[in-house]
Amino acid sequence: MPTPTPLRTQPKPLIVIVEDEVELANLIAGQLDRAGMHTQVCTRGQHAFKFLKRNFANLILLDINLPDQSGFALAQELRTADISTPIIFLTGNVEETSKIRGLDMGGDDYITKPFSYAELVARIRAVLRRAEGQTDLNVTKNVKVSDGPFDFCGARVTPLRLEISFPDRVTQKIGRKELGILAYLNAHSGQVITRKELIHSVWGIHADVKSRSLDQYIVKVRELFSAHGLSLDAFSTVHGIGYIFDPKGVAKPGK
């Protein structure tokens, strides 16, 4: 008899609990662990910020009153750093103005203490489902299949079909990362773009992508256009910094 294929289990989501009451934080962590989630407890805002800068997390449970800064300030700091992890505010502040502020600044939910652990788990799962659905259309970090077509150096790029069409009437598939690179360059025409900026924008801020890997994708893009007789003279390397796409010839960086 053939060996049955084992079922693939979904990875456990990582929930970062930002709560300075250690006993409460550990109780929450225990409940979430039993509900099939991984947890990381942070008792200070900056502890959480440093952790999230280095690690991917699925969701943040964030108290408003922290010893070193407010939860609102931490949420703003995370968004400024392009860390878009969903946030549920978990706080004893029942003021309506506080709830409105939390939701207006991008919080995905607002739960007041005391709370039911069963309800907390249900709300976390609801936010995780919404977050997963929002990324279903993503081709790369910066491109969705719903984005409209755009022209790049004589070629027509269509994200919906992951296709690129050339003047020689050839249409072919384009890789996701190559598409992301072209889309980002097109959206930032005339601007010097650092290597790190391009990597973070296409792969994501937590991606472990080296400059050499980025260079390989750039070479593939150049070869693709060259194979169809199109010049990428408008796309230049800015030595020691990154790149610039300057189709109007406004900037003249050294190649």
N, C-alpha and C positions, 0 to 999 in steps of 0.2 A: 504493500500500500504506500502511496506517496506521502511524504511527510507534510502535515498541514502547515500552511504558512501562518506564522504567528501574527496576531493582531498588533497593529501599530498603536501604541499608546500616545496620547497627546501629552506634550511636555507640560509640566506643572507651571502655572504662571507665578512670577515673582512679584510679591507685594511688599513695598517699602513702607514700613510703619514709622511715621515721624511723630513721636509722642514722648514728652519728658517724664511722664509718670511711669516709672519702670514697671511697677506691678501691673498696671493696666495694659501697657504695651506687650508684656509677656502673656497676659491672658488673651489678648487679641491674637497674638502670634500662635498660641496654642489652638485656638478655635479655627484659625485659617489653615493651620497645618492639618488638622483633622478633616477639613473640607477639601483637602487635596491641593493645597497651594504652598509654595515656598515663601518664606518671609525673611525680611531684613529689618531689624529694629535700629532706629537712629533716634537718640535723645536730644540732639541739637540740630538746628537748621543747617549749619555749615557741614556737619557730619553727613547729612543727607545729600547736600549739594555735591560734596566731593565724591561720595559713593556713586551718584547718578551720572557724574561726569565720566566715570570710568567703567560703569556697568549698565547694561540694559535692564530695565524693569518694565513690567506690564502695567503697574498701577501704583499710585501713591496714596496712602491714607495720611492726611495731613492735619495736625492740630493747629489751631490759630495762635494759641498762646504758648510760645516757646521761649526758653531762657535767653537765647542770643538774638532772636529776631522774630517778627510775626510770621505766621504761616502765609499771610498775603504777600509779604516781602519775599519770602522764599519762592512762592509760586511765580512771582514776577521775574525773579532772578533766573529761575529755570527756563522760562519762556524766552528771556533775553539770550540765554545760552543755547537756544534752539533744542532744548530738551522738551519734547512734546508729550511726555508720559501722561496718561490720564490721571486726574486728581480728584479724590473725594475728600472734602473737608470733613473732619471728624472732631467736633468741638462742643464744649459746654456753652458756647455763646449762642443764645436763642434769639437774639435781636434780629428782626426782619431786615434791617439795614445791612447787617453783617452777612446774612444769607444772600441778599441781592448782590452785594459786592463780590462775594465769592463766586457766584454763578456768572456775573457779568465779566469777571476777569478770566473766564475760561474753565472754571471748575466744572467737573462733570456731574457732581452730586454734592449735597450738603446734609450731613447727618448730625443730629444733636445728641449729646449725652443726657441721661442714660439711654441706651439703645439695646435692642434685642440682637443677639449674635446671629440668630437665624436670618433676621432682616438684613443685617450687615453683609452676610455672605451672599444673600440674594441680590443685593444692590451692587456688590462688587462684580458678580457674574453678569449682571445686566450691562454695566459699564464696559466690561471686557468684550461682551458680544458686540456692542456698538462700535467700540474701537477697532475690532477685527473687521467689521463690515465696512468701515470708512477707508480701510487700506486695500479692499478687494480690487479696486480699480487702478491701484498704483502699478505702474510699469517699473519705475525707479522711485527714489525718494522725491524727485522733483517733477515727475511726469505721470499723468493718468491717461488711460486709454480714451477718456472722454475729452481730452485736450484736442483743439482743432489743428489742422494741418498748417505747416509753415514752410517757407522757402529758405534754403541755406545754400549760398554759393552756386545757384543754378539748379539745385535739386529740390524736389518736393518731398517733404517728410510727413508721413501720416501716422501719428501715434496709435490711432484706433486699430490699424491693421499691422502695426510694427513694420511699415514698409517705407522705402525710399524710391522715388521715381526720378530718372535721369533724362536729359534732353535726347538721348539716343533711343528713347522709347523703351528702355529696360526698367522694369520695376522688380525689386527684390526685397527680401526680408532684411531687417536691420536688427542687430543685437540690442538688448535692453540697455546696457551700459553705454553703448555708442549713441543710442537715441537720447539718453539722459544727458550726455556730454553736449551733443548738438543743440538740444533744447536749452540748456543752461547758457551756452555761448550766445545763442540767438537772443535770449532774454536779457543778456547783459552786454549788448553790442557797444563797443567803444570803451569798455572798462577793463582795466587790468585785473585779472582773476588769479589769485594765488592757487598753488597746487592743493593746499589743504582745503581751501574754500570749495574748489571743484569736487574734491573727493567727498567732503561732508555733504555737499548739495546733491550729489548723485547716489552715493552709497549710503549716506546717513552718518550722523555725527559719531556714532559708536563703532563704525566699521573699521576693521583692522586692514586697511589697504595702504600699500607702500607706493611711493612715487614711481618706482620702476613698473609696477602694475598699471598705473595710470598712463605712463609713457607708452606701454604696449597697446592700450586701447586707442591712444592718439595716433599711433602708427597705423593701426587698422583703419581708422577713419580716413587718414590721408591716402592710403592705398586704395580704399574704396572709391574715392572721388577721382583719383588719378586713373583708375581702370576704366572710367567712363569719360575721360577727356576733360574733366573739370579741374580748375585750379583752386587751391586753397591758400593763395597768396595773402588773402585777407585775414588768415588765421596764423598768428605769429607767436613764437616763443619769446617770453621776456626773461632773459637769463637771470637765474638766481631767484626768480619770483614765481613765474607761472606762465600764463598765456593771455593773449588778447585777440578778440575777434573784432576787426575794424573794417567792415565792408565799405565805409564811406571815406576811409583814408584820413580820418581826422587826427588820430594819434600815430606817432611814428616811433615805436619802441625799437631798441636794437634787437636784431634776430640772433 
